[in-house]
Amino acid sequence: MAISRRRAAEGPQGPGPIRASGWLAGVLTRGAFVLGLLAASCAGENISTDLVKPEVIQQRLEAGAVAASKRQDTIRRLFEHVGCAAQEQRVDRKSANVICALPGETPSTIVIGGHIDFVELGQGIVDDWSGASLLPSLYQALKSRTHHHTYVFVAFTKEEEGMVGSSRYVKNLTAEEKAAIRAFVNLECLGLSPTKVWVNRSTPALVSRLLEVGGALRLPIQAVNVDRVGDDDTHPFFSAKIPVISIHSLTQKTFGILHSPGDKLSAVRSGEYYDTYRLVTLYLAYLDTKLE
């Protein structure tokens, strides 16, 4: 996460419940009906996934304990291991976005991202190898099922320098490619706590769908906004009027781990990290049935 040093001491706003008001009231008041409906759907063929085992998720997380210069090759190898011949989108002479596409039945696209660069005061595991290293596992979980949308998994470079990699990605989209993107799902700083959403940045309909999936899995989701202290790779997509959702795990208590020696493997709580993986996997499959 790109942090505003001027306001970092304030920390993020939250956590708190995502309250049933305005656009979200209908979602939360459906309660058991939504849970039962989604649970029934997930049991069917259309929302099946092949979840990667927890020990594999942990191994891929641990693979990020390398120098920043080796992160790009590491994520490319992880993509290759799950059967994706990843492409590199050059950002400058030394850095590139690493892109893995899972074609669907139509050009309509769901983009999922995390970033591979980090501030070298710690290992950069939380910020943001925790997000980037899930991308191959999400690909692996979804690749065997029939899907309407094309999924594009992007490990962005240079987020910490001002969303340079994600800005290049959005800038290089053709008008047709941009119009085909139905959602951008950003995975940022995961595993410090149960799943959080930057609601102020996120598109309401995408938050609504995440809550429905969380309800079916009985996993808590809270609103924690980071408007005042940081930014992430949703920014270029949001500015291009593409629907976005920012999924993270930050709280006021854990925010200080970022850009510090405390950003290391031991900071990630494996159970909550795996819960977020399960949630995001089913969420992506669910979006495939709900988005145009």
Buried (B, 14 or more C-beta within 10 A) or exposed (E): BBBBEEEBEEBBBBBEEBEEEEEBEEBBEBEEEBBEEBBEBBEEEBBBBEBBEBEBBBEBBBBBEBEBEEBBEBBBEBBEEBEBEBBBBEBEEEBBBBBBBBEBEEEBBBBBBBBBBBBEEBBBBBBBBBBBBBBBBBBBBBBEBEBBBBBBBBBBBBBBEEBBBBBBBBEEBEEEBBEBBBBBBBBBBBBBBBBBBBBEBBBBBBBBBBBBBBBBBEBBBBBBBBBBBBBBBBBBBBEBEBBBBBBBBBBBEBBEBBBBEBBBBEBBBBEBBBBBBBBBBBBBBBBBBEBE
